[in-house]
Amino acid sequence: MRRAASFALCASFAGVLASCEPVPPEGDRPESSREFPLPDRPVSDLGSNQFSTETARDSRGEAQTVMDFAEIEPGMTVADIGAGEGYYTVRLAERVGAEGRVLAQDIDDDAIVRLGRRVERERFDNVSIKLGAPDDPRLPDDSFDRVFLVHMYHEVEEPYAFLWRMWPALKEGGMVIVVDVDRPTDRHGINPFLLACEFEQVGFTLDTFRNAPELAGYYAQFRRAATRPEPSTIETCSGSAAQAANGAAGGGSN
């Protein structure tokens, strides 16, 4: 694992905390989110980012590369958050095998229905499907060796609430896997310094960071810290400061 890159990234986002609270967006936030700070950044539209076909993604070895980085082994229990059409879900199910389990989650009802049909059609008995919420992945506590957030974190409307509620779902030694692109969050990516700052604020620690041209982006891996902070102590990370830190560190991932 590339721990040197992880430590350099951690050292660089110390100044990414926002100096003031962002202006609340129009409309009321969900009651379940109001004890958490708002993100100081835009949020990408759901589902508008189009990826290439599964055949094309497999020709680049995308899922195989990510699963190798994440050290996915038979018998593991894995969550695929924002599972969509199930590209990672079915490949994770094959990798963990009959003794492993995959929970596929999405907040889109139609995607859940389509994925359920696919799982049934392809007879993946080790996959279950769950509807999540924009501020809560609704994962059972102490259940997962790995939680995957692939090309979806920039779409999370309430990142602090979402990550805070995801924290208890990891088993001892479990990891959260993020695959994303270093570009603005309203263009379906997220600056890695901002990503690391938001995760740290809710009780995670960056374990591994890789610039990954084969993924057309980067791979980040987080472990659960010893404690989870109270929502009232969480500070907002500054998107503009993250961009400045990234520039000072020598540019983006692509």
C-alpha positions in Angstrom: 0.0 0.0 0.0 1.2 3.5 -0.8 1.3 4.9 2.7 3.7 7.7 1.8 1.2 9.2 -0.5 -1.5 8.9 2.2 0.6 10.8 4.7 1.5 13.5 2.2 -2.2 14.0 1.4 -3.1 14.0 5.1 -0.5 16.7 5.8 -1.7 18.9 3.0 -5.4 19.1 4.0 -4.8 20.6 7.4 -5.9 24.0 6.1 -9.0 22.8 4.3 -11.4 23.5 7.2 -13.8 26.3 6.3 -13.5 29.5 8.3 -17.2 30.2 8.2 -20.4 28.2 7.8 -21.8 27.9 4.2 -25.1 29.6 3.3 -27.9 27.0 3.6 -29.4 26.1 0.2 -33.0 27.0 -0.6 -35.6 24.6 0.8 -35.6 22.8 4.0 -33.1 20.1 4.9 -34.3 16.8 6.2 -34.9 16.8 9.9 -32.5 13.9 10.2 -29.6 16.1 8.8 -30.0 19.3 10.7 -27.6 18.5 13.5 -24.8 18.1 10.9 -23.0 20.9 9.0 -23.7 21.6 5.4 -21.0 20.8 2.8 -19.1 23.8 1.4 -19.4 22.6 -2.1 -21.9 21.8 -4.9 -23.4 18.4 -5.3 -23.6 16.5 -8.6 -26.9 15.6 -10.1 -27.9 12.0 -9.5 -27.4 9.6 -12.3 -26.3 12.1 -14.9 -22.7 10.9 -15.1 -22.6 8.2 -17.9 -20.0 5.5 -17.7 -18.9 3.3 -20.5 -20.3 -0.2 -21.0 -19.5 -3.0 -18.6 -17.5 -4.7 -21.4 -15.4 -1.6 -21.9 -14.8 -1.2 -18.2 -13.8 -4.9 -17.9 -11.4 -4.4 -20.9 -9.6 -1.9 -18.8 -9.6 -4.2 -15.8 -11.4 -1.6 -13.7 -13.3 -3.8 -11.2 -10.4 -6.3 -11.0 -7.9 -3.5 -10.2 -10.1 -2.0 -7.5 -10.9 -5.3 -5.9 -7.1 -6.1 -5.9 -6.3 -2.8 -4.3 -9.0 -3.4 -1.7 -7.7 -7.0 -1.0 -11.2 -8.5 -1.5 -11.0 -12.2 -0.5 -13.5 -15.1 -0.4 -15.8 -15.0 2.6 -15.8 -11.2 3.1 -18.9 -9.2 3.7 -19.0 -6.1 1.4 -21.4 -3.2 0.8 -21.8 -1.6 -2.6 -23.2 1.9 -2.0 -24.8 3.6 -5.0 -24.8 0.2 -6.7 -26.8 1.4 -9.7 -27.0 -1.2 -12.4 -24.8 -3.6 -10.4 -21.4 -3.4 -12.2 -19.5 -3.8 -9.0 -22.2 -5.8 -7.1 -22.0 -8.8 -9.3 -18.3 -8.8 -9.6 -17.9 -8.5 -5.8 -20.4 -11.3 -5.4 -18.2 -13.6 -7.6 -15.1 -12.5 -5.8 -16.3 -13.1 -2.2 -17.9 -16.4 -3.2 -20.6 -18.5 -1.6 -19.3 -17.9 1.9 -19.2 -14.2 1.4 -22.0 -11.6 1.3 -22.7 -8.4 -0.7 -25.2 -5.8 0.2 -26.1 -3.6 -2.7 -27.6 -0.2 -1.8 -29.0 2.7 -3.8 -31.4 5.6 -3.1 -33.1 5.2 -6.6 -36.2 3.0 -6.4 -36.0 2.2 -10.2 -32.4 1.2 -9.9 -33.2 -1.1 -7.0 -35.9 -2.8 -9.0 -33.6 -3.3 -12.0 -30.8 -4.5 -9.9 -33.1 -7.0 -8.1 -34.1 -8.4 -11.5 -30.5 -8.7 -12.5 -29.5 -10.5 -9.3 -32.4 -12.9 -9.6 -31.7 -13.5 -13.3 -28.0 -14.2 -12.7 -28.7 -16.2 -9.6 -26.5 -14.4 -7.1 -27.7 -16.0 -3.9 -25.1 -14.1 -1.8 -26.4 -10.7 -2.7 -29.1 -8.7 -0.8 -30.5 -5.3 -1.9 -31.5 -2.4 0.3 -32.9 1.1 -0.3 -30.9 3.8 1.3 -31.5 7.5 2.1 -29.6 10.6 1.0 -28.2 11.2 4.5 -28.1 7.6 5.7 -26.8 4.4 4.0 -28.9 2.4 6.4 -26.2 -0.3 7.0 -26.3 -2.7 9.9 -23.6 -2.1 12.6 -20.4 -4.1 12.7 -21.2 -5.9 9.5 -18.7 -5.1 6.7 -15.1 -5.8 5.9 -15.3 -3.3 3.0 -17.7 -0.6 2.0 -17.5 0.6 -1.6 -18.3 4.2 -2.8 -17.4 4.1 -6.5 -18.0 7.2 -8.6 -20.9 8.3 -6.3 -19.6 10.2 -3.2 -19.8 13.5 -5.1 -23.6 12.9 -5.4 -24.2 12.6 -1.6 -26.2 15.7 -0.6 -25.4 15.4 3.2 -21.9 14.0 3.3 -21.3 14.6 7.0 -24.5 12.9 8.1 -24.0 10.1 5.6 -20.5 9.2 6.6 -21.2 9.6 10.3 -24.0 7.1 10.0 -21.9 4.8 7.9 -19.1 4.7 10.5 -20.6 2.0 12.8 -21.2 -0.4 9.9 -17.5 -1.4 9.6 -16.1 -4.4 11.3 -12.9 -4.2 13.3 -10.2 -3.6 10.6 -12.8 -2.8 8.0 -12.2 -0.2 5.2 -14.2 2.3 3.1 -13.1 2.3 -0.5 -13.6 5.4 -2.6 -13.0 5.6 -6.4 -13.4 9.1 -7.9 -12.0 11.7 -10.2 -10.1 14.9 -9.2 -12.5 17.6 -10.5 -15.2 19.8 -9.1 -18.1 18.1 -7.3 -20.7 19.6 -9.7 -18.8 17.9 -12.5 -18.9 14.4 -11.0 -15.7 14.3 -9.1 -14.2 15.5 -5.9 -10.8 17.0 -4.9 -8.9 14.4 -2.9 -7.9 16.9 -0.2 -11.6 17.8 0.3 -12.5 14.1 0.3 -9.9 13.3 3.0 -11.0 16.3 5.1 -14.7 15.4 5.1 -13.9 11.8 6.0 -11.6 12.8 8.8 -14.2 15.2 10.3 -16.6 12.3 10.9 -14.1 9.8 12.4 -12.2 8.1 9.6 -8.5 8.1 8.8 -6.9 7.9 5.4 -5.1 4.6 5.0 -4.1 4.5 1.4 -4.2 6.9 -1.6 -3.3 6.0 -5.2 -3.4 8.1 -8.3 -4.7 5.4 -10.7 -4.6 6.2 -14.4 -6.1 2.8 -15.1 -9.2 3.9 -13.2 -9.2 7.4 -14.9 -9.1 8.9 -11.4 -7.9 7.9 -8.0 -8.3 5.2 -5.3 -8.6 6.2 -1.6 -9.0 3.8 1.3 -10.1 4.9 4.8 -10.2 3.1 8.1 -12.4 3.8 11.1 -10.7 5.9 13.7 -10.9 4.9 17.4 -13.9 7.3 18.1 -16.7 9.0 16.2 -17.2 12.7 17.0 -20.4 14.2 18.2 -22.3 15.9 15.3 -22.0 19.3 17.0 -18.2 19.1 16.9 -17.9 18.4 13.2 -16.4 21.3 11.2 -17.1 22.1 7.6 -14.3 21.5 5.1 -13.7 24.3 2.5 -14.0 23.3 -1.1 -12.0 26.4 -2.2 -9.3 25.7 0.3 -9.0 22.1 -0.9 -8.5 23.3 -4.5 -5.7 25.7 -3.3 -4.1 22.9 -1.3 -4.2 20.6 -4.3 -2.5 23.2 -6.4 0.2 23.8 -3.9 0.8 20.1 -3.7 1.4 19.8 -7.4 -1.9 19.4 -9.2 -4.6 16.8 -9.6 -4.8 13.1 -10.2 -5.3 13.1 -14.0 
